Amino acid sequence: MKTNAVNLTETEYLLPGNRACPGCALSLAYRHILKALEGQVIVTVPASCLTVLHGMYPVTSVNVPCVNTPFPSTGASATGLVAGLKALGKKGLTVLAIAGDGGTHDIGIQALSGAAERQEDFIYICYDNEGYMNTGNQRSGSTPLGAISGTTPILGKQQNQKDMTAIMEAHSIPYVATANASYPLDLYEKVRKAKAIEGTRFIHVFTPCPPGWGFPYSDTIKIGELAVKTGWVVLYEVEDGTFRLTSASESIARRGNLRPVRDYLREQGRFKNITEEQINELQDWVNARWSRCLDRATSL
């Protein structure tokens, strides 16, 4: 049965009183991730916005066990937790590694790649707010072309994003997916599916950041939806090599065209200095990726 607001698990594992920013998409995503895992999980996180959300020991707003690990070692930490549970004969617990784009695309990629190559049995989720937001919005490997950040303050970043999901798919792991905090039920169902699969599973979650991106706190859902409607984010999953568009991306592919990427960019202060040439380059980049996804889709 497809998940909806009526049959969604009622138990809450993300409790009131956390220290996330207003309008934080990570809070929304994390709430549904933990619901999907029904609390039967051990989480490991590096330095990130999520460590702020969890709170300072011994007080926390999250009702699941969590291991804080150094920035580069989330994949290694998850590997150790899996080995420890196996040695103790503990079954029924999912190990969840969850890190931001800085801790995934950049600093943590070596430990994650090594674990994926060994097919370690855990779920890895990258929540992507397209920069090092916890330390002042420095550019990361996921920061878009033309975006202003703490380390690209005038001209914006001069490179396109790294395609981390494609990198993880190249490891031939059994499950890779993209998701978006503005479509929480799609995320919920993908985490539920990943839970039932053995081996390394990777989910990339788009999480708009109001203070880092320069949009009103009340517009988080709007920005996330615009990202999908313009093709900036494509919702899909790859299970055992089979590619499938999901949720709103599947609907757009079946019934309509993408909106111009300009509609997404103009809603955010981080793109205030973007040039017309860069907008055209981003539109070409989006169009090319969308075309590749349509060519791969098996469900259309």
C-alpha positions, -999 to 999 in steps of 0.1 A, spaced: 0 0 0 13 34 -10 22 57 19 0 88 25 -6 112 53 -33 89 68 -13 57 71 21 73 78 37 59 110 25 81 139 55 75 163 79 104 164 116 100 169 125 136 163 112 154 193 104 191 198 130 215 210 159 209 186 184 237 176 178 236 138 171 269 120 135 279 112 124 263 79 151 237 81 145 211 54 168 187 71 145 185 101 116 175 78 137 149 60 152 135 91 118 131 108 105 109 79 138 90 76 135 79 113 98 71 109 107 49 80 132 30 101 107 27 130 134 36 156 153 3 150 184 22 140 219 33 151 228 66 135 264 78 129 270 115 118 301 136 113 304 173 121 274 189 104 241 207 109 227 173 120 250 173 151 236 207 160 201 193 156 208 163 178 221 186 206 249 186 231 255 156 253 237 146 276 206 163 262 192 154 228 160 160 208 163 127 189 151 94 204 175 70 187 212 62 196 237 83 177 275 81 173 293 114 165 323 107 143 351 129 128 344 146 95 362 122 71 351 89 87 313 85 85 316 55 61 343 39 84 322 45 115 292 28 99 314 -1 89 325 -5 125 290 -4 138 279 -31 114 309 -53 124 301 -46 161 265 -56 158 274 -88 139 300 -97 166 274 -93 193 248 -112 174 224 -82 173 199 -84 146 170 -62 134 189 -29 137 197 -8 107 230 12 107 223 47 92 252 69 82 240 104 75 261 134 65 259 166 46 273 173 11 306 185 26 310 153 46 300 132 16 310 148 -17 343 161 -3 358 152 31 341 118 35 342 104 0 372 81 6 356 63 36 323 60 18 338 48 -14 358 21 4 328 9 23 307 8 -9 334 -12 -27 333 -37 1 295 -38 0 292 -30 38 256 -34 50 244 0 59 223 29 45 241 61 37 221 93 33 236 125 21 214 155 30 225 181 5 222 218 12 248 226 -14 275 240 9 291 239 43 262 256 61 271 247 97 303 268 95 291 298 75 282 286 40 315 278 24 314 263 -11 314 225 -14 316 201 -43 278 203 -44 276 241 -46 261 252 -80 277 273 -107 271 310 -100 261 306 -63 275 331 -38 291 315 -7 314 324 21 344 314 -1 329 326 -34 315 359 -23 316 381 -54 315 361 -86 300 330 -72 313 294 -77 328 289 -112 322 251 -115 291 229 -118 281 204 -90 297 170 -85 272 142 -94 276 122 -62 247 99 -70 263 88 -103 295 82 -85 278 59 -60 259 41 -88 293 34 -104 302 13 -73 275 -12 -84 257 -11 -51 222 -26 -49 202 6 -43 208 43 -52 181 69 -50 175 107 -49 149 124 -28 138 158 -17 126 171 17 97 188 -1 84 153 -11 87 135 23 65 106 14 87 97 -16 117 99 8 99 77 33 91 50 8 127 50 -5 141 46 30 116 18 37 128 0 5 165 5 14 159 -10 48 149 -43 32 180 -45 10 214 -59 20 246 -42 11 255 -5 8 225 17 0 228 54 -9 201 81 -9 208 116 -19 183 140 -2 179 176 -15 175 199 16 170 237 8 186 260 34 169 294 40 197 313 56 224 298 34 205 303 1 188 336 9 151 329 7 123 333 34 121 307 61 85 301 50 94 292 14 114 259 20 87 236 5 82 260 -24 119 260 -32 121 223 -30 92 219 -53 106 244 -78 138 224 -79 119 194 -91 96 213 -115 126 229 -132 146 197 -133 173 210 -109 165 179 -89 154 147 -105 136 121 -83 146 86 -92 159 53 -79 182 27 -93 176 -8 -79 199 -36 -91 208 -15 -121 172 -7 -131 165 31 -133 130 45 -125 117 80 -122 96 85 -91 70 109 -76 67 144 -93 96 137 -117 77 107 -131 46 128 -134 64 156 -152 80 131 -176 46 116 -184 24 147 -187 44 179 -191 76 199 -197 101 213 -172 98 249 -162 128 272 -170 156 269 -145 155 307 -142 123 303 -122 142 285 -95 173 306 -95 155 340 -91 139 330 -58 173 328 -40 197 355 -29 227 333 -35 222 337 -73 219 375 -72 251 380 -91 247 352 -116 253 361 -152 230 354 -182 258 332 -196 258 312 -164 220 309 -164 222 295 -200 250 271 -190 229 258 -161 198 254 -183 219 233 -207 233 213 -178 198 206 -165 184 198 -200 212 173 -207 207 155 -174 169 154 -178 174 139 -213 197 112 -199 171 104 -173 143 101 -198 165 78 -219 171 55 -189 136 55 -175 120 21 -177 85 30 -163 74 56 -190 
